[in-house]
Amino acid sequence: MRDRLLRTIARERIDRLFKFARAYAQSDPEAAREAVAIARRMAQRARIRIPKQYRLMFCRKCGNLFLGPNSFSVRIRDRRSTHVVVRCLKCGRVRRYPVLKEKTHKVGRSKL
């Protein structure tokens, strides 16, 4: 029960820290980067995952927030398999995310 409470509190704080980082990314990027670092440490200690919406928002190497066109570049590549390439413009780290095709369902004939 104590672990569950700890993880719930950590999730709430991580959510608040990322909202703070998003709000102050343009005016004070260093404070936003520090908020991301604190949220990452908190997730490690509580042994929880950072939600995907936040995980895609920052560089894992330098902690730079991906908000605005001056912080990252995005390319779509179709070599081996289609994937999106996100490159941090501060440290140069490259992340590749696979693009999954939607499954199409066959529509069967209904029996009347």
C-alpha positions as a LaTeX table, in Angstrom:
\begin{tabular}{lrrr}
\hline
Residue & $x$ (\AA) & $y$ (\AA) & $z$ (\AA) \\
\hline
Met1 & 0.00 & 0.00 & 0.00 \\
Arg2 & 2.86 & 2.37 & 0.80 \\
Asp3 & 4.47 & 1.71 & $-2.59$ \\
Arg4 & 1.21 & 2.42 & $-4.38$ \\
Leu5 & 0.83 & 5.73 & $-2.57$ \\
Leu6 & 4.45 & 6.64 & $-3.32$ \\
Arg7 & 3.98 & 5.91 & $-7.02$ \\
Thr8 & 0.74 & 7.90 & $-7.18$ \\
Ile9 & 2.41 & 10.92 & $-5.60$ \\
Ala10 & 5.39 & 10.56 & $-7.95$ \\
Arg11 & 3.10 & 10.46 & $-11.03$ \\
Glu12 & 1.34 & 13.63 & $-9.90$ \\
Arg13 & 4.62 & 15.44 & $-9.30$ \\
Ile14 & 6.06 & 14.30 & $-12.63$ \\
Asp15 & 2.94 & 15.60 & $-14.35$ \\
Arg16 & 3.28 & 18.97 & $-12.58$ \\
Leu17 & 6.99 & 19.23 & $-13.39$ \\
Phe18 & 6.42 & 18.61 & $-17.10$ \\
Lys19 & 3.62 & 21.17 & $-17.18$ \\
Phe20 & 5.98 & 23.65 & $-15.53$ \\
Ala21 & 8.73 & 22.80 & $-18.03$ \\
Arg22 & 6.36 & 23.31 & $-20.96$ \\
Ala23 & 5.20 & 26.66 & $-19.59$ \\
Tyr24 & 8.72 & 28.02 & $-19.00$ \\
Ala25 & 10.54 & 26.45 & $-21.96$ \\
Gln26 & 10.66 & 29.69 & $-23.97$ \\
Ser27 & 11.29 & 32.22 & $-21.18$ \\
Asp28 & 13.66 & 30.19 & $-18.96$ \\
Pro29 & 15.01 & 27.10 & $-20.76$ \\
Glu30 & 17.48 & 26.26 & $-17.98$ \\
Ala31 & 14.70 & 26.02 & $-15.37$ \\
Ala32 & 12.68 & 23.85 & $-17.75$ \\
Arg33 & 15.66 & 21.54 & $-18.30$ \\
Glu34 & 16.16 & 21.25 & $-14.54$ \\
Ala35 & 12.47 & 20.40 & $-14.05$ \\
Val36 & 12.83 & 17.58 & $-16.60$ \\
Ala37 & 15.92 & 16.29 & $-14.78$ \\
Ile38 & 14.07 & 16.29 & $-11.45$ \\
Ala39 & 11.11 & 14.46 & $-13.01$ \\
Arg40 & 13.41 & 11.81 & $-14.49$ \\
Arg41 & 15.14 & 11.22 & $-11.13$ \\
Met42 & 11.77 & 11.01 & $-9.41$ \\
Ala43 & 10.56 & 8.39 & $-11.88$ \\
Gln44 & 13.73 & 6.36 & $-11.34$ \\
Arg45 & 13.41 & 6.39 & $-7.57$ \\
Ala46 & 9.71 & 5.50 & $-7.61$ \\
Arg47 & 10.39 & 2.90 & $-10.34$ \\
Ile48 & 7.66 & 4.16 & $-12.65$ \\
Arg49 & 7.67 & 4.98 & $-16.33$ \\
Ile50 & 7.39 & 8.51 & $-17.58$ \\
Pro51 & 4.18 & 8.74 & $-19.66$ \\
Lys52 & 4.72 & 8.53 & $-23.41$ \\
Gln53 & 3.40 & 12.03 & $-24.05$ \\
Tyr54 & 6.20 & 13.39 & $-21.87$ \\
Arg55 & 8.87 & 10.90 & $-22.95$ \\
Leu56 & 8.69 & 12.21 & $-26.53$ \\
Met57 & 9.04 & 15.80 & $-25.31$ \\
Phe58 & 12.72 & 15.86 & $-24.32$ \\
Cys59 & 16.17 & 14.63 & $-25.31$ \\
Arg60 & 17.38 & 11.74 & $-23.17$ \\
Lys61 & 21.01 & 12.78 & $-23.46$ \\
Cys62 & 20.98 & 16.49 & $-22.61$ \\
Gly63 & 17.44 & 17.06 & $-21.26$ \\
Asn64 & 16.62 & 19.68 & $-23.89$ \\
Leu65 & 12.86 & 20.17 & $-24.33$ \\
Phe66 & 11.53 & 19.63 & $-27.83$ \\
Leu67 & 9.36 & 22.73 & $-27.99$ \\
Gly68 & 9.79 & 25.16 & $-30.85$ \\
Pro69 & 11.61 & 24.79 & $-34.16$ \\
Asn70 & 15.04 & 25.73 & $-32.74$ \\
Ser71 & 15.36 & 22.70 & $-30.47$ \\
Phe72 & 14.91 & 19.69 & $-32.76$ \\
Ser73 & 14.53 & 18.57 & $-36.37$ \\
Val74 & 12.17 & 15.92 & $-37.71$ \\
Arg75 & 12.63 & 13.81 & $-40.84$ \\
Ile76 & 10.68 & 10.89 & $-42.26$ \\
Arg77 & 12.78 & 8.10 & $-43.76$ \\
Asp78 & 11.65 & 5.18 & $-45.86$ \\
Arg79 & 14.79 & 3.08 & $-46.14$ \\
Arg80 & 14.54 & $-0.28$ & $-44.35$ \\
Ser81 & 11.19 & 0.46 & $-42.79$ \\
Thr82 & 9.40 & 3.76 & $-42.54$ \\
His83 & 10.49 & 5.67 & $-39.44$ \\
Val84 & 10.56 & 9.19 & $-38.05$ \\
Val85 & 13.97 & 10.59 & $-37.17$ \\
Val86 & 14.10 & 13.23 & $-34.41$ \\
Arg87 & 17.45 & 14.97 & $-33.91$ \\
Cys88 & 18.27 & 17.21 & $-30.96$ \\
Leu89 & 19.87 & 20.44 & $-32.18$ \\
Lys90 & 21.70 & 20.99 & $-28.89$ \\
Cys91 & 23.64 & 17.72 & $-28.53$ \\
Gly92 & 22.98 & 15.99 & $-31.87$ \\
Arg93 & 21.41 & 12.81 & $-30.47$ \\
Val94 & 19.23 & 10.96 & $-32.96$ \\
Arg95 & 16.08 & 9.05 & $-32.02$ \\
Arg96 & 14.18 & 6.84 & $-34.45$ \\
Tyr97 & 10.52 & 6.00 & $-34.00$ \\
Pro98 & 8.97 & 3.33 & $-36.24$ \\
Val99 & 5.84 & 4.24 & $-38.14$ \\
Leu100 & 3.34 & 1.44 & $-37.82$ \\
Lys101 & 0.78 & 0.90 & $-40.54$ \\
Glu102 & $-2.84$ & 0.72 & $-39.53$ \\
Lys103 & $-4.38$ & $-2.70$ & $-39.75$ \\
Thr104 & $-7.19$ & $-3.01$ & $-42.25$ \\
His105 & $-10.09$ & $-5.24$ & $-41.35$ \\
Lys106 & $-11.84$ & $-7.27$ & $-43.98$ \\
Val107 & $-15.55$ & $-6.69$ & $-44.02$ \\
Gly108 & $-17.33$ & $-10.01$ & $-44.28$ \\
Arg109 & $-20.67$ & $-10.55$ & $-45.93$ \\
Ser110 & $-23.53$ & $-10.65$ & $-43.53$ \\
Lys111 & $-25.85$ & $-13.60$ & $-43.75$ \\
Leu112 & $-29.50$ & $-12.72$ & $-44.12$ \\
\hline
\end{tabular}
